Amino acid sequence: MTLHLLSASIDVDWSALGKAGYVSAIAGLLVLALAGLGVVSSLKAQDGKSQSGGASAVGAYGVVTIACIVALFAIAAYGIYLLTQ
């Protein structure tokens, strides 16, 4: 009795697979950059508060931090949306 597991022909769309690969890599780098920017701006806002920095600079860093968090949640929600389609 011989078992042939690879006897079926599998057709791979290499173009679509390559596209999915580079889009995933770009999205991953975007998420990494946004998270890094959010952490840096949060730390700068805390430094500004402790060093009696200008209120406008602290507020601007806070806005950048919140914008990064919102963007990360939006990217995650879009990824979940794409997975369910």
Steps between C-alpha positions, in 0.01 A plus 500: 500500500656826386385837627554791263448824688649721233320349205250786475599796288512827691483823306659793684433857389852629564409855401224524762722330759781748434259792520365376833854464628619850421173663610529316832861612541408863431206482741723347768759776460224762515365354825852490644568862403166620641553318828852639528382853427224463760744383768753774423236774504356366825843503664572852373167618640590353840845662486339832416271475801783415738731774368231769499501507122260706297140395527458518123788258440364255759154529344638444150684187609182377668304554178763307301485215753122479479508520119746210487285290732189572293686415179623170648147405602373595154765283333412208727128543430567516125709184521219319682255628241717364217529162674121467523436575132 
